[in-house]
């Protein structure tokens, strides 16, 4: 259909008229660069890149668009403004857009993530392996679970959750699981992405009206690894989509391995349904490395980067002084390595001690009693500052006793200082609370609150985990 010149020239007038009615800022947000208008002899086509935006325009701006078109065309009749969804090429001219024929019966195109891959040897990704992982008491179970799921050794179920503080080996285990499964099953479909990548792909599919294609692609994975799942806390729509993904992959007998910074039970901003799915899988924790593991890691790191053995006194000094996570240990070792390469010899022990002392003091900070109180009240779902009141409710008494116990463990506060902070209690009250918690932990006591049964040892582990996160 040939387009009259007068009508074609009126496109800018139409856009200016709509912008005047809804405001320039709203026009720039919803129309500019996204919507294409096509003026024909007896109708106006409003073309959006996806169904979601088309429906939004129809519900929010239909009256303003119709009234603007009416001002330009005195032969306006109701129904002459048509909202369409069509793939728009930024380089298309108005005439080309107007002459496009939209086929509403076309099947939705499959979702494709456009990633430019550099296949040169220096840019090929080297995945971590189980062989390069240092095993200790703080990560042994997580290591065994990850290897079991990657090698399909036992039928533990199709979902594994590995949680713990940052910098303690979660990502290493996830990559090792991925590379282990890849070696054994090179022809099967698999992927390793972060929760942020998953969110971006999901949103991109929504914007392009390709959500079915996205689901078809992701649900066919035989092995899916997702890191930093905790980043979905503020994304309820993506949580729902991930829930669909879990169910689809497990129905097909696939395996999902996820990493997160906290136990699923304490992810307060996760949907209850998603928490239930995660709790139904195998759950393993990685924690800050203990002394023996730090020694093993120091030896291995130095041997890998220098090809030499680090003297035992230096290993003891470094492992004993640095009590942070693996990344913090790496930072100190890299500093020592640079000094070694510059000077050509290892410094004396006293020089190493002086060299790392400033860095070590900055690695671990002492938590305040207020921070410890905040951790405990959050775990027990109590109001902030409620542990300083004279309330003798059983749940608050137990929470207060646990906070005092943790205060003694993680700070240099005296019994008198602890008692003063937690409601001006005396020395004997704090001492009694500490002994009570130790006794309950030894017995493996259970406690009830909000209709849920919790193991006190489990609560204590979660509290210590969160306090150590504050220290990092």
HULINQUI-V332589 format. One record per pair of residues at least 6 apart in sequence whose C-alpha atoms are under 7 Angstrom apart, sorted by the first residue. I is the first residue (numbers start at 1). J is the second residue. Records with the same first field share a line. If there is no record, write none. Layout:
BEGIN
I->J + J
END
This chain:
BEGIN
3->40 + 41
7->39
8->39
14->68 + 69
17->68
18->64 + 65 + 68
19->27
21->64
34->48 + 49
35->46 + 47 + 48
36->46 + 47 + 48
37->44 + 45 + 46 + 47
38->44 + 45 + 46 + 94 + 98
39->45
42->80
43->80 + 81
44->80 + 81 + 82
45->81 + 82 + 83
46->82 + 83 + 84
47->83 + 84 + 85 + 86
48->54 + 84 + 85 + 86
49->85 + 86 + 87 + 88 + 208
50->85 + 86 + 207 + 208 + 209
51->85 + 209
54->83 + 84 + 85
66->81
70->76
86->102
108->210
109->210 + 213
110->210 + 213
111->205 + 210 + 213 + 214
127->175 + 176 + 179
128->172 + 175 + 176
129->175 + 176 + 179
130->176
134->296 + 297
135->293
136->293
138->286 + 287 + 288 + 289 + 290
139->285 + 286 + 287
141->284
142->162 + 284 + 285 + 286
143->173
146->173 + 177
147->177
148->154
150->177 + 178 + 180 + 181
151->180 + 181
157->281
158->250 + 254 + 255 + 256
159->255 + 256 + 257 + 281 + 282
160->256 + 257 + 258 + 281 + 282 + 283
161->257 + 258 + 259 + 278 + 281 + 282 + 283 + 284
162->170 + 258 + 259 + 260 + 283 + 284 + 285
163->259 + 260 + 261 + 262 + 263 + 284 + 285 + 286
164->260 + 261 + 262 + 285 + 286 + 287
165->261 + 287 + 469
166->261
167->325 + 326 + 327
168->286 + 287 + 288 + 325 + 326
170->259 + 286
171->227
174->225
178->192 + 225
188->222
189->221 + 222 + 223
190->221 + 222 + 223 + 224
191->223 + 224 + 225
192->224 + 225 + 226
193->225 + 226 + 227
194->226 + 227 + 228
195->226 + 227 + 228 + 229 + 231 + 232
196->231
199->238
205->211 + 214
219->245 + 248 + 249
220->249
221->249 + 254
222->254 + 255
223->254 + 255 + 256
224->255 + 256 + 257
225->256 + 257 + 258
226->257 + 258 + 259
227->258 + 259 + 260
228->259 + 260
229->258 + 259 + 260
230->260 + 261
232->238 + 239
233->269 + 270
234->269
243->274
249->255
264->275 + 278 + 279
265->275
288->324 + 325
289->325
291->319 + 320
294->319
295->315 + 316 + 319
298->315
299->309 + 310 + 315
302->308 + 309 + 310
303->309
314->349
322->329 + 360
324->363 + 364
332->356
340->346
363->472
364->471 + 472
365->471 + 472
366->410 + 411 + 471
367->411 + 470 + 471
369->407
372->403 + 407 + 467
373->403
374->384
375->463 + 466
376->399 + 403 + 463
377->383 + 384
380->399
387->396 + 400 + 422
388->422 + 423
389->423
390->423
401->433 + 434 + 437
402->437
404->418 + 430 + 434
405->434
407->413
415->427 + 430 + 431
416->426 + 427
419->425 + 426 + 427 + 430
441->456 + 457
444->455 + 456 + 457
445->455 + 456
446->453 + 454 + 455 + 456
447->453 + 454 + 455 + 456
448->454
END
